[in-house]
């Protein structure tokens, strides 16, 4: 798997201009960790200001519309994210899939719109607790990948996949290292089936209750190329502890 470990903060619907101090602190510290790729996805209202406040870290959106512009009140297009200074966008987060009814086809169209706008993409997949209990986790995630991976030229180079078990998001619960390893291997196999050789280089992140005290263990699992971090990305202190854990592993 190519590339530096990728540690991405997803701020969700949190953050006003007061949070720009956290961005500045994260950005300053990122300079000390050249072996880690660091990024933050603030709410869309802060992307422009975040870009202005940060020199080193990547900046992302949390979602985008499939159209470039039009009568879609409240929505934000990939072109607009790019124009505001974003480098990438998250698509298919489970909160979008559940709370906004987004289907795999929607997520695929969003990913393709983002790539067309020149953005990188972090595509989220993950099973619910009942799906895992029923022994269907890998089948569910495989089907999500088949339905939502973008199918345009050059897609694998600009794509990261985030495996986020829905039951681990914001709950403090994490899957066992063995389960993370098995799922990431299954995702890798699926990406190679979808993209051929290019699928071997797509970074696969783990997300779901990553914190300073479990980051090293999770980031050491084979095929875990980084982390998508929600709650623990909201302060520079807790986020940088995770970045620091990734940096220590990258030094080894
Ligand atoms: C997320 O929502 O992407 C996430 C991983 O959240 P948390 O780290 O808070 O579980």
py3Dmol code that shows the C-alpha trace and the ligand (Angstrom):
import py3Dmol

protein = """\
ATOM      1  CA  UNK A   1       0.000   0.000   0.000  1.00  0.00           C
ATOM      2  CA  UNK A   2       1.489   3.307  -1.072  1.00  0.00           C
ATOM      3  CA  UNK A   3       1.672   6.600   0.756  1.00  0.00           C
ATOM      4  CA  UNK A   4       2.136   8.076   4.179  1.00  0.00           C
ATOM      5  CA  UNK A   5      -0.281   7.223   6.975  1.00  0.00           C
ATOM      6  CA  UNK A   6      -3.271   9.492   6.510  1.00  0.00           C
ATOM      7  CA  UNK A   7      -4.918  10.908   9.650  1.00  0.00           C
ATOM      8  CA  UNK A   8      -8.102  12.835   8.916  1.00  0.00           C
ATOM      9  CA  UNK A   9     -10.325  14.704  11.363  1.00  0.00           C
ATOM     10  CA  UNK A  10     -14.047  14.791  10.620  1.00  0.00           C
ATOM     11  CA  UNK A  11     -15.516  17.678  12.582  1.00  0.00           C
ATOM     12  CA  UNK A  12     -19.092  16.907  11.524  1.00  0.00           C
ATOM     13  CA  UNK A  13     -21.486  19.743  12.486  1.00  0.00           C
ATOM     14  CA  UNK A  14     -19.060  21.232  14.986  1.00  0.00           C
ATOM     15  CA  UNK A  15     -17.057  24.387  14.730  1.00  0.00           C
ATOM     16  CA  UNK A  16     -17.318  28.119  14.439  1.00  0.00           C
ATOM     17  CA  UNK A  17     -14.486  30.551  13.806  1.00  0.00           C
ATOM     18  CA  UNK A  18     -13.305  30.014  17.384  1.00  0.00           C
ATOM     19  CA  UNK A  19     -12.137  26.549  16.275  1.00  0.00           C
ATOM     20  CA  UNK A  20      -9.622  28.076  13.884  1.00  0.00           C
ATOM     21  CA  UNK A  21      -7.178  28.152  16.789  1.00  0.00           C
ATOM     22  CA  UNK A  22      -7.296  24.362  16.824  1.00  0.00           C
ATOM     23  CA  UNK A  23      -6.563  24.331  13.078  1.00  0.00           C
ATOM     24  CA  UNK A  24      -3.570  26.608  13.536  1.00  0.00           C
ATOM     25  CA  UNK A  25      -2.210  24.382  16.300  1.00  0.00           C
ATOM     26  CA  UNK A  26      -2.736  21.228  14.217  1.00  0.00           C
ATOM     27  CA  UNK A  27      -1.102  22.823  11.199  1.00  0.00           C
ATOM     28  CA  UNK A  28       1.933  24.026  13.163  1.00  0.00           C
ATOM     29  CA  UNK A  29       2.422  20.596  14.711  1.00  0.00           C
ATOM     30  CA  UNK A  30       1.972  18.793  11.372  1.00  0.00           C
ATOM     31  CA  UNK A  31       5.278  20.325  10.296  1.00  0.00           C
ATOM     32  CA  UNK A  32       6.946  18.204  12.996  1.00  0.00           C
ATOM     33  CA  UNK A  33       5.430  15.021  11.560  1.00  0.00           C
ATOM     34  CA  UNK A  34       6.543  14.893   7.918  1.00  0.00           C
ATOM     35  CA  UNK A  35       5.921  11.130   7.772  1.00  0.00           C
ATOM     36  CA  UNK A  36       2.192  11.584   8.390  1.00  0.00           C
ATOM     37  CA  UNK A  37      -0.351  13.152   6.045  1.00  0.00           C
ATOM     38  CA  UNK A  38      -2.724  15.188   8.184  1.00  0.00           C
ATOM     39  CA  UNK A  39      -6.089  16.616   7.147  1.00  0.00           C
ATOM     40  CA  UNK A  40      -9.229  18.092   8.660  1.00  0.00           C
ATOM     41  CA  UNK A  41     -12.771  18.200   7.278  1.00  0.00           C
ATOM     42  CA  UNK A  42     -14.449  21.149   9.012  1.00  0.00           C
ATOM     43  CA  UNK A  43     -18.054  22.186   8.366  1.00  0.00           C
ATOM     44  CA  UNK A  44     -18.395  23.778   4.924  1.00  0.00           C
ATOM     45  CA  UNK A  45     -18.807  27.222   6.467  1.00  0.00           C
ATOM     46  CA  UNK A  46     -15.226  27.044   7.730  1.00  0.00           C
ATOM     47  CA  UNK A  47     -13.424  25.601   4.707  1.00  0.00           C
ATOM     48  CA  UNK A  48     -12.340  28.947   3.311  1.00  0.00           C
ATOM     49  CA  UNK A  49     -11.139  30.241   6.684  1.00  0.00           C
ATOM     50  CA  UNK A  50      -9.457  26.937   7.473  1.00  0.00           C
ATOM     51  CA  UNK A  51      -7.567  27.036   4.176  1.00  0.00           C
ATOM     52  CA  UNK A  52      -6.401  30.512   5.101  1.00  0.00           C
ATOM     53  CA  UNK A  53      -5.300  29.425   8.582  1.00  0.00           C
ATOM     54  CA  UNK A  54      -3.396  26.308   7.496  1.00  0.00           C
ATOM     55  CA  UNK A  55      -0.355  25.882   5.267  1.00  0.00           C
ATOM     56  CA  UNK A  56       0.450  22.194   5.536  1.00  0.00           C
ATOM     57  CA  UNK A  57      -2.598  20.103   6.347  1.00  0.00           C
ATOM     58  CA  UNK A  58      -5.210  18.977   3.845  1.00  0.00           C
ATOM     59  CA  UNK A  59      -8.688  20.475   4.044  1.00  0.00           C
ATOM     60  CA  UNK A  60     -11.817  18.578   3.115  1.00  0.00           C
ATOM     61  CA  UNK A  61     -15.573  18.765   2.801  1.00  0.00           C
ATOM     62  CA  UNK A  62     -17.853  16.258   4.522  1.00  0.00           C
ATOM     63  CA  UNK A  63     -20.248  15.725   1.626  1.00  0.00           C
ATOM     64  CA  UNK A  64     -21.040  17.192  -1.793  1.00  0.00           C
ATOM     65  CA  UNK A  65     -23.941  17.369  -4.218  1.00  0.00           C
ATOM     66  CA  UNK A  66     -23.765  15.480  -7.496  1.00  0.00           C
ATOM     67  CA  UNK A  67     -24.549  18.550  -9.621  1.00  0.00           C
ATOM     68  CA  UNK A  68     -22.205  21.493 -10.109  1.00  0.00           C
ATOM     69  CA  UNK A  69     -24.899  24.091  -9.444  1.00  0.00           C
ATOM     70  CA  UNK A  70     -28.648  24.565  -9.593  1.00  0.00           C
ATOM     71  CA  UNK A  71     -31.876  24.670  -7.606  1.00  0.00           C
ATOM     72  CA  UNK A  72     -30.761  22.533  -4.661  1.00  0.00           C
ATOM     73  CA  UNK A  73     -31.389  24.699  -1.607  1.00  0.00           C
ATOM     74  CA  UNK A  74     -28.939  24.090   1.173  1.00  0.00           C
ATOM     75  CA  UNK A  75     -26.635  21.836  -0.838  1.00  0.00           C
ATOM     76  CA  UNK A  76     -22.993  22.424  -1.722  1.00  0.00           C
ATOM     77  CA  UNK A  77     -21.350  21.163  -4.888  1.00  0.00           C
ATOM     78  CA  UNK A  78     -17.905  19.635  -5.253  1.00  0.00           C
ATOM     79  CA  UNK A  79     -16.924  22.572  -7.460  1.00  0.00           C
ATOM     80  CA  UNK A  80     -17.868  24.926  -4.607  1.00  0.00           C
ATOM     81  CA  UNK A  81     -15.819  22.926  -2.115  1.00  0.00           C
ATOM     82  CA  UNK A  82     -12.853  23.111  -4.445  1.00  0.00           C
ATOM     83  CA  UNK A  83     -13.378  26.822  -4.946  1.00  0.00           C
ATOM     84  CA  UNK A  84     -13.463  27.358  -1.165  1.00  0.00           C
ATOM     85  CA  UNK A  85     -10.068  25.663  -0.838  1.00  0.00           C
ATOM     86  CA  UNK A  86     -10.869  21.999  -0.212  1.00  0.00           C
ATOM     87  CA  UNK A  87      -8.477  19.303  -1.384  1.00  0.00           C
ATOM     88  CA  UNK A  88     -10.850  16.379  -0.897  1.00  0.00           C
ATOM     89  CA  UNK A  89     -14.280  15.453   0.359  1.00  0.00           C
ATOM     90  CA  UNK A  90     -15.707  12.670   2.469  1.00  0.00           C
ATOM     91  CA  UNK A  91     -18.660  10.880   0.846  1.00  0.00           C
ATOM     92  CA  UNK A  92     -20.966   8.144   2.093  1.00  0.00           C
ATOM     93  CA  UNK A  93     -20.453   8.696   5.812  1.00  0.00           C
ATOM     94  CA  UNK A  94     -22.888   6.485   7.704  1.00  0.00           C
ATOM     95  CA  UNK A  95     -24.589   9.575   9.137  1.00  0.00           C
ATOM     96  CA  UNK A  96     -25.340  10.676   5.550  1.00  0.00           C
ATOM     97  CA  UNK A  97     -26.427   7.175   4.544  1.00  0.00           C
ATOM     98  CA  UNK A  98     -28.712   6.832   7.592  1.00  0.00           C
ATOM     99  CA  UNK A  99     -29.964  10.350   8.325  1.00  0.00           C
ATOM    100  CA  UNK A 100     -30.202  11.516   4.701  1.00  0.00           C
ATOM    101  CA  UNK A 101     -31.114   8.217   3.063  1.00  0.00           C
ATOM    102  CA  UNK A 102     -28.124   8.172   0.739  1.00  0.00           C
ATOM    103  CA  UNK A 103     -27.866   5.027  -1.356  1.00  0.00           C
ATOM    104  CA  UNK A 104     -24.740   3.450  -2.804  1.00  0.00           C
ATOM    105  CA  UNK A 105     -25.702   4.932  -6.178  1.00  0.00           C
ATOM    106  CA  UNK A 106     -25.916   8.418  -4.615  1.00  0.00           C
ATOM    107  CA  UNK A 107     -22.533   7.957  -2.971  1.00  0.00           C
ATOM    108  CA  UNK A 108     -20.965   6.790  -6.219  1.00  0.00           C
ATOM    109  CA  UNK A 109     -22.359   9.811  -8.080  1.00  0.00           C
ATOM    110  CA  UNK A 110     -21.016  12.127  -5.358  1.00  0.00           C
ATOM    111  CA  UNK A 111     -17.584  10.526  -5.513  1.00  0.00           C
ATOM    112  CA  UNK A 112     -17.542  10.910  -9.293  1.00  0.00           C
ATOM    113  CA  UNK A 113     -18.628  14.565  -9.019  1.00  0.00           C
ATOM    114  CA  UNK A 114     -15.844  15.188  -6.508  1.00  0.00           C
ATOM    115  CA  UNK A 115     -13.222  13.600  -8.756  1.00  0.00           C
ATOM    116  CA  UNK A 116     -14.494  15.607 -11.731  1.00  0.00           C
ATOM    117  CA  UNK A 117     -14.054  18.772  -9.654  1.00  0.00           C
ATOM    118  CA  UNK A 118     -10.439  17.835  -8.900  1.00  0.00           C
ATOM    119  CA  UNK A 119     -11.002  16.719  -5.316  1.00  0.00           C
ATOM    120  CA  UNK A 120      -9.698  13.606  -3.622  1.00  0.00           C
ATOM    121  CA  UNK A 121     -12.337  11.338  -2.106  1.00  0.00           C
ATOM    122  CA  UNK A 122     -12.672   9.519   1.198  1.00  0.00           C
ATOM    123  CA  UNK A 123     -15.435   6.961   0.665  1.00  0.00           C
ATOM    124  CA  UNK A 124     -16.946   5.585   3.882  1.00  0.00           C
ATOM    125  CA  UNK A 125     -18.321   2.083   4.270  1.00  0.00           C
ATOM    126  CA  UNK A 126     -19.264   0.029   7.300  1.00  0.00           C
ATOM    127  CA  UNK A 127     -21.734  -2.445   8.711  1.00  0.00           C
ATOM    128  CA  UNK A 128     -24.311  -2.014  11.480  1.00  0.00           C
ATOM    129  CA  UNK A 129     -24.119  -4.039  14.660  1.00  0.00           C
ATOM    130  CA  UNK A 130     -26.939  -6.349  13.621  1.00  0.00           C
ATOM    131  CA  UNK A 131     -25.243  -6.996  10.285  1.00  0.00           C
ATOM    132  CA  UNK A 132     -22.023  -7.929  12.105  1.00  0.00           C
ATOM    133  CA  UNK A 133     -23.902 -10.116  14.588  1.00  0.00           C
ATOM    134  CA  UNK A 134     -25.528 -11.910  11.661  1.00  0.00           C
ATOM    135  CA  UNK A 135     -22.064 -12.667  10.214  1.00  0.00           C
ATOM    136  CA  UNK A 136     -22.716 -10.402   7.226  1.00  0.00           C
ATOM    137  CA  UNK A 137     -20.197  -7.607   7.849  1.00  0.00           C
ATOM    138  CA  UNK A 138     -17.852  -8.420   4.983  1.00  0.00           C
ATOM    139  CA  UNK A 139     -20.688  -9.080   2.550  1.00  0.00           C
ATOM    140  CA  UNK A 140     -22.360  -5.763   3.464  1.00  0.00           C
ATOM    141  CA  UNK A 141     -19.157  -3.762   3.089  1.00  0.00           C
ATOM    142  CA  UNK A 142     -18.297  -5.577  -0.151  1.00  0.00           C
ATOM    143  CA  UNK A 143     -21.686  -4.673  -1.593  1.00  0.00           C
ATOM    144  CA  UNK A 144     -21.254  -1.049  -0.501  1.00  0.00           C
ATOM    145  CA  UNK A 145     -17.921  -0.918  -2.306  1.00  0.00           C
ATOM    146  CA  UNK A 146     -19.348  -2.490  -5.446  1.00  0.00           C
ATOM    147  CA  UNK A 147     -22.200   0.017  -5.447  1.00  0.00           C
ATOM    148  CA  UNK A 148     -20.386   3.171  -4.423  1.00  0.00           C
ATOM    149  CA  UNK A 149     -16.808   3.081  -5.727  1.00  0.00           C
ATOM    150  CA  UNK A 150     -16.356   5.728  -8.435  1.00  0.00           C
ATOM    151  CA  UNK A 151     -15.843   4.355 -11.941  1.00  0.00           C
ATOM    152  CA  UNK A 152     -13.934   7.038 -13.779  1.00  0.00           C
ATOM    153  CA  UNK A 153     -10.390   7.136 -15.164  1.00  0.00           C
ATOM    154  CA  UNK A 154      -7.800   7.710 -12.456  1.00  0.00           C
ATOM    155  CA  UNK A 155     -10.260   7.047  -9.609  1.00  0.00           C
ATOM    156  CA  UNK A 156      -8.059   4.730  -7.510  1.00  0.00           C
ATOM    157  CA  UNK A 157      -5.217   7.268  -7.338  1.00  0.00           C
ATOM    158  CA  UNK A 158      -7.451   9.879  -5.731  1.00  0.00           C
ATOM    159  CA  UNK A 159      -9.524   7.540  -3.599  1.00  0.00           C
ATOM    160  CA  UNK A 160      -9.242   6.483   0.029  1.00  0.00           C
ATOM    161  CA  UNK A 161     -11.748   4.113   1.603  1.00  0.00           C
ATOM    162  CA  UNK A 162     -12.659   4.549   5.274  1.00  0.00           C
ATOM    163  CA  UNK A 163     -13.935   1.430   7.004  1.00  0.00           C
ATOM    164  CA  UNK A 164     -16.178   2.715   9.777  1.00  0.00           C
ATOM    165  CA  UNK A 165     -18.301   0.128  11.571  1.00  0.00           C
ATOM    166  CA  UNK A 166     -21.486   2.064  12.317  1.00  0.00           C
ATOM    167  CA  UNK A 167     -21.664   0.645  15.837  1.00  0.00           C
ATOM    168  CA  UNK A 168     -18.174   1.974  16.634  1.00  0.00           C
ATOM    169  CA  UNK A 169     -18.807   5.580  15.612  1.00  0.00           C
ATOM    170  CA  UNK A 170     -18.982   7.855  18.644  1.00  0.00           C
ATOM    171  CA  UNK A 171     -19.602   4.935  21.014  1.00  0.00           C
ATOM    172  CA  UNK A 172     -16.141   4.270  22.460  1.00  0.00           C
ATOM    173  CA  UNK A 173     -16.378   0.705  21.159  1.00  0.00           C
ATOM    174  CA  UNK A 174     -13.911  -0.650  18.623  1.00  0.00           C
ATOM    175  CA  UNK A 175     -13.722  -3.966  16.799  1.00  0.00           C
ATOM    176  CA  UNK A 176     -10.989  -6.412  17.743  1.00  0.00           C
ATOM    177  CA  UNK A 177      -7.687  -6.109  15.946  1.00  0.00           C
ATOM    178  CA  UNK A 178      -8.466  -9.458  14.277  1.00  0.00           C
ATOM    179  CA  UNK A 179     -11.799  -8.165  12.972  1.00  0.00           C
ATOM    180  CA  UNK A 180     -10.215  -4.958  11.680  1.00  0.00           C
ATOM    181  CA  UNK A 181      -7.488  -6.992   9.942  1.00  0.00           C
ATOM    182  CA  UNK A 182     -10.012  -9.364   8.359  1.00  0.00           C
ATOM    183  CA  UNK A 183     -12.215  -6.527   7.143  1.00  0.00           C
ATOM    184  CA  UNK A 184      -9.342  -4.495   5.725  1.00  0.00           C
ATOM    185  CA  UNK A 185      -8.070  -7.551   3.860  1.00  0.00           C
ATOM    186  CA  UNK A 186     -11.524  -8.160   2.484  1.00  0.00           C
ATOM    187  CA  UNK A 187     -11.767  -4.495   1.403  1.00  0.00           C
ATOM    188  CA  UNK A 188      -8.373  -4.735  -0.297  1.00  0.00           C
ATOM    189  CA  UNK A 189      -9.447  -7.844  -2.197  1.00  0.00           C
ATOM    190  CA  UNK A 190     -12.641  -6.114  -3.278  1.00  0.00           C
ATOM    191  CA  UNK A 191     -10.767  -2.983  -4.413  1.00  0.00           C
ATOM    192  CA  UNK A 192      -8.431  -5.121  -6.515  1.00  0.00           C
ATOM    193  CA  UNK A 193     -11.449  -6.922  -7.984  1.00  0.00           C
ATOM    194  CA  UNK A 194     -13.016  -3.549  -8.843  1.00  0.00           C
ATOM    195  CA  UNK A 195      -9.970  -1.631 -10.064  1.00  0.00           C
ATOM    196  CA  UNK A 196      -7.390  -4.275 -10.929  1.00  0.00           C
ATOM    197  CA  UNK A 197      -3.827  -3.278 -10.026  1.00  0.00           C
ATOM    198  CA  UNK A 198      -4.888   0.240  -9.073  1.00  0.00           C
ATOM    199  CA  UNK A 199      -6.922  -1.203  -6.221  1.00  0.00           C
ATOM    200  CA  UNK A 200      -3.719  -2.252  -4.465  1.00  0.00           C
ATOM    201  CA  UNK A 201      -2.745   1.372  -3.879  1.00  0.00           C
ATOM    202  CA  UNK A 202      -6.025   2.763  -2.538  1.00  0.00           C
ATOM    203  CA  UNK A 203      -5.492   3.772   1.069  1.00  0.00           C
ATOM    204  CA  UNK A 204      -7.847   2.086   3.532  1.00  0.00           C
ATOM    205  CA  UNK A 205      -8.472   4.042   6.724  1.00  0.00           C
ATOM    206  CA  UNK A 206     -10.071   2.769   9.894  1.00  0.00           C
ATOM    207  CA  UNK A 207     -12.660   4.983  11.632  1.00  0.00           C
ATOM    208  CA  UNK A 208     -14.774   4.566  14.747  1.00  0.00           C
ATOM    209  CA  UNK A 209     -13.779   5.730  18.245  1.00  0.00           C
ATOM    210  CA  UNK A 210     -10.090   6.160  17.421  1.00  0.00           C
ATOM    211  CA  UNK A 211      -8.423   7.830  20.394  1.00  0.00           C
ATOM    212  CA  UNK A 212      -4.877   8.391  21.643  1.00  0.00           C
ATOM    213  CA  UNK A 213      -4.983   5.205  23.694  1.00  0.00           C
ATOM    214  CA  UNK A 214      -6.016   2.834  20.883  1.00  0.00           C
ATOM    215  CA  UNK A 215      -4.458   4.587  17.865  1.00  0.00           C
ATOM    216  CA  UNK A 216      -1.141   2.709  17.845  1.00  0.00           C
ATOM    217  CA  UNK A 217      -2.832  -0.662  18.050  1.00  0.00           C
ATOM    218  CA  UNK A 218      -5.327   0.112  15.297  1.00  0.00           C
ATOM    219  CA  UNK A 219      -2.783   1.785  13.025  1.00  0.00           C
ATOM    220  CA  UNK A 220      -0.474  -1.237  13.340  1.00  0.00           C
ATOM    221  CA  UNK A 221      -3.022  -3.577  11.786  1.00  0.00           C
ATOM    222  CA  UNK A 222      -2.024  -4.724   8.284  1.00  0.00           C
ATOM    223  CA  UNK A 223      -3.764  -2.738   5.535  1.00  0.00           C
ATOM    224  CA  UNK A 224      -4.741   0.081   7.911  1.00  0.00           C
ATOM    225  CA  UNK A 225      -3.313   3.107   6.125  1.00  0.00           C
ATOM    226  CA  UNK A 226      -4.601   5.747   8.496  1.00  0.00           C
ATOM    227  CA  UNK A 227      -7.603   6.841  10.521  1.00  0.00           C
ATOM    228  CA  UNK A 228     -10.755   8.879  10.106  1.00  0.00           C
ATOM    229  CA  UNK A 229     -11.305  10.513  13.478  1.00  0.00           C
ATOM    230  CA  UNK A 230     -14.509  12.152  14.697  1.00  0.00           C
ATOM    231  CA  UNK A 231     -14.788  13.195  18.346  1.00  0.00           C
ATOM    232  CA  UNK A 232     -11.071  13.078  19.075  1.00  0.00           C
ATOM    233  CA  UNK A 233     -10.328  15.482  16.216  1.00  0.00           C
ATOM    234  CA  UNK A 234     -12.165  18.375  17.832  1.00  0.00           C
ATOM    235  CA  UNK A 235      -9.212  19.582  19.869  1.00  0.00           C
ATOM    236  CA  UNK A 236      -5.663  19.905  18.634  1.00  0.00           C
ATOM    237  CA  UNK A 237      -4.437  18.118  21.743  1.00  0.00           C
ATOM    238  CA  UNK A 238      -6.439  14.915  21.283  1.00  0.00           C
ATOM    239  CA  UNK A 239      -6.041  14.891  17.494  1.00  0.00           C
ATOM    240  CA  UNK A 240      -2.292  15.455  17.633  1.00  0.00           C
ATOM    241  CA  UNK A 241      -1.895  12.574  20.059  1.00  0.00           C
ATOM    242  CA  UNK A 242      -3.249  10.324  17.284  1.00  0.00           C
ATOM    243  CA  UNK A 243      -1.046  11.989  14.671  1.00  0.00           C
ATOM    244  CA  UNK A 244       1.908  11.459  17.028  1.00  0.00           C
ATOM    245  CA  UNK A 245       1.071   7.762  17.364  1.00  0.00           C
ATOM    246  CA  UNK A 246       1.020   7.446  13.559  1.00  0.00           C
ATOM    247  CA  UNK A 247       4.349   9.275  13.366  1.00  0.00           C
ATOM    248  CA  UNK A 248       5.975   6.936  15.901  1.00  0.00           C
ATOM    249  CA  UNK A 249       4.867   3.906  13.891  1.00  0.00           C
ATOM    250  CA  UNK A 250       6.057   5.491  10.662  1.00  0.00           C
ATOM    251  CA  UNK A 251       9.523   6.002  12.197  1.00  0.00           C
ATOM    252  CA  UNK A 252       9.849   2.290  13.126  1.00  0.00           C
TER     253      UNK A 252
END
"""
ligand_1 = """\
10
LIG
C -16.671 9.427 12.279
O -17.816 9.798 12.460
O -16.171 9.472 11.138
C -15.942 8.922 13.432
C -14.970 8.097 13.185
O -16.357 9.340 14.665
P -15.722 8.946 16.094
O -14.216 8.986 15.934
O -16.208 10.000 17.028
O -16.194 7.588 16.418
"""
view = py3Dmol.view(width=600, height=400)
view.addModel(protein, "pdb")
view.setStyle({"model": 0}, {"cartoon": {"style": "trace"}})
view.addModel(ligand_1, "xyz")
view.setStyle({"model": 1}, {"stick": {}})
view.zoomTo()
view.show()
